Amino acid sequence: MVFERYAEYYDIIYSNKDYDAETSYLDELLAHFGRPKSILDLGCGTGEYMIRLQKFGYAVSGIDISKEMITQARKKGVLSTWRADMRKFHLGSYFDCCICMFGGIGYLNNIHDFVRTLECVGEHLEPNGIFVFDYWNGLAVLMQMPEVRDRKIDMGDLVLLRTARPKLKLEEQICEVHYTCSVKRGDQCVDEFEEIHPLRFYFPGEIHLALNTAGFDHLATYPFMKHEGAPDGESWNVITIARRMA
């Protein structure tokens, strides 16, 4: 099960992620395409984007399929969160905008699930509402190829070691990331666990087709953290903005 043990250490593992810069970038995108008032964060995780978007003045709610991630978010006081599957959620509420950040779309491992998610998003958007999501660009994945990555995070009296070993399944457009984590105090291991996270990478053509099938207009796709330019083999992460057809 993904984000089970991983959730406990999630914020520590990604302590170097620049959420402030990414949220400012997202705010600029939203301003350009019509600033919304209410946002639903799909795959909200531990609530880091939600916390910052609220500071920008947005009314933000979130859903996540992982009860452990929701627990971590609520520990921080992020209360407008529900455990729900982005492929089949029914909140009975409408939003000006939905987002799915940090590659959350990649956990939809086939195009059918992606279309189902788009349809659910459309059912929860106000007319002309927008959907913003980032994901792994298949063009870059195939050109650059995933690599083994090691991280060491110093937590003071403890050190967390994480190894990410990718395994490509090209026919399925899946990269299985095998995470191995250990927590040490000096030379003694005090905790260790493994999780496998299957992540799908997407190509521009299938994104456009899925959006059209689910009733969305494609507005723009950029290399992540940029406001112009088409994604290419150098752009591992890309972001798409789409509008629900009226």
N, C-alpha and C positions, 0 to 999 in steps of 0.2 A: 504494500500500500504506500503510495507516494505521500510525502509530507506527513508522516506519522512520527517517527523519531526525529526526522529532519526539522520539523517545526520548532522543536524545543531550542534548537541552536540556529535557527534561520537568520535572525537579526544579527547574531554574532558573525556568522559566515559571510553575510553581505554588509558588514559594517563599513566597508570602503565604497559602497555604491553611492553615487552622488544623487540621492533622491531630490535634493533641493534644486539642482540644475535641471533634472528631468521634469520635475513638476513645473518649473518656470517655463520650460520649453512647451510642455503640454498646454499651459495657460495661454501662451502666445498662439499656438495652433487654434485653440478654441476661440480666441478673440478674432482671428482671421476668418473663421468659418461661421461666425455668429455665436457670440458668447452665451452659453447656457446658464441657467440658474441652478438646475438640479442635475446630479450625475449619479449613475449607478456604476460601481466598480465591480466588474466580473473578475473572479479569481483575486479577490482583494487581499488575500494573504494575511499578514500581520498588521495591515492597515497603514503602512507608511505613506502611500500616496494619498489615502483618505485624510490623514492628519494634516498634510501640507495643503491639499486642495481646500480643506475647510478654512485654513488661514487666508486663502485667496478669496474667500467669501462665498464659495459654492456650498450648496446643501448636498452632502454626499452620503450615499448608502452603499453597502457592499454585500456581495455573496461569495462564498467559497465552498467547495465540496468537502474540504478537509475540516473536520471538527477541531483538530488540534491547532490549525492555523487560526480559526475563529477564536479559539480560547486565548491564544497569544494576543490577538487584536483586542479582545475585551479586557485583558489584563492592563492594557494601556489606556483604557477608557474609551475605546472606539466601539460604541454600543450599537450603532445603526447597521448591524451586520447579521446576516442569516446564513445558516448552512443550506446550500442549494447547489444543484448541478446546473451549470450554464447551458446545458443541452435541453433542459426540460424544467425550467423554473416558472412559477406563476405567483407573482407578488401582489397582484391586484392594484399596482401603482404604475404611474407613468412618469417618465423622466425626459428632460430636454436632451440628454446625452448619456451614452453608455461608453465605458472605456474598458479595455483589457490590456494591461501593461505587463512588462517584464516577460514577454514571450508566452503569456498564459494560453494563447491560442494554440501553441504547439502541443499542449496536452490533449487537444482534439486530434486523435490519431488517424482520422480518415475524413475525406471530403464530405461524406454524409453527415457526420457529427458537426462539422463546421457549418453546413447549411442549416441544420436543426438549430444550432446556436443563433445564427443570424435571424432565423424566423422568430425565436424567442425574444431576441433583442428588439426586433421590429414590433412585436406585440406590446413591449413595454416603453416604446418611444412615443413622444408626442409627434403629431404630424410635422414633417421636415426635421425631425430630430436627427442627431448625428451619432455615428459610432466610430470610435478611434481605437485602433489596436496595432500592436507591434508584434513581429514574429521573425523567425529565421528565414532568410532569403535563400531559396534553393540554389540560385545561381552561384552565390558565394560559398555555400556549403560544399558544392561539387568542385569548385575551383580551389578552395583553400584546404578543405578536408579537416574535420575535427581532430584535435590532438589531446593526449593525456595531459591533465593539468593538476598540479599540486598547490595547495594553499596551506599556509601556517598562520594561525591567528592567535596572538598573545592576549590572554584574558586576565593577566595579572598573575595569580597563583596557579592558573591552569593554562595549558596550551592545547588548541584544537588543531588537528591535522586532517585535511580533507584531500582525497584523491578522486578525480573525476576521469573515468575511463570510458571513452565513447565507442560504440559499436554501430556501424552503419548498416541499415537494411534498405538498400537503394530501391528495390522494387516497391517497398511500402512507403518510401520517403520518410523513414523513421531513423532517428539517431537515439539509440538506447544509451543513456548516460548512467554508468554504474558508479555510484558514490560510496566511498568507504571513508568513514569518519572515526577518529579516535580522540579521546580527551585524556591528556596526561597531566599529572602533577609530579614534576621532576621526571624520574625514570619510570614511574608507576602509571599504568593505564587504569583510569577510573571509570571510563565509559567507552563503548565502541558500538557501532552499528553500520549496517549497509542498506541502501535503497537503490532501486532501479527506476529511473525516470525516462519513459519513452517520449521523445519529442519529435513532432512532425515538422518538416520544413516545407514551405509553400513556394510555388512559382507564380509570377504575375498573372499569367493567363487564367489559372484556376481560381485565383482570388477574384478576378473580375467576373468570371462566369458565375461563381457562387453568389456574389453580391447581387448580380442581375437576377438570378433565379429566386433569391429571397426577397426581392423588392427594394433593392438599394441602388442608388446612383453612386458610382465611384467618383470621388472628388479629387483625390490626390494620393500619391504614394511617394514617399521620400526616403532617402537614407536616414536612419534614426538620428535625431538631434540636429537635422538640417531642415531648411524651409524651401529648398528647391533642389532640382536635379533628379535624374532617374536612377533607381538602384541598378548596380552592376555587380560584377564578380568581387568587388572590393567591399561591398555593403552587406555585411553579415546580418545586421539587424535593420529592418525597415519598418516604416509606420504608414498605415493606410487610414484615410479619412473618407467615410461614406455617409450619404444622407438617405434617410428613409424616404421612399417615393411617396408623395402626397396622394 
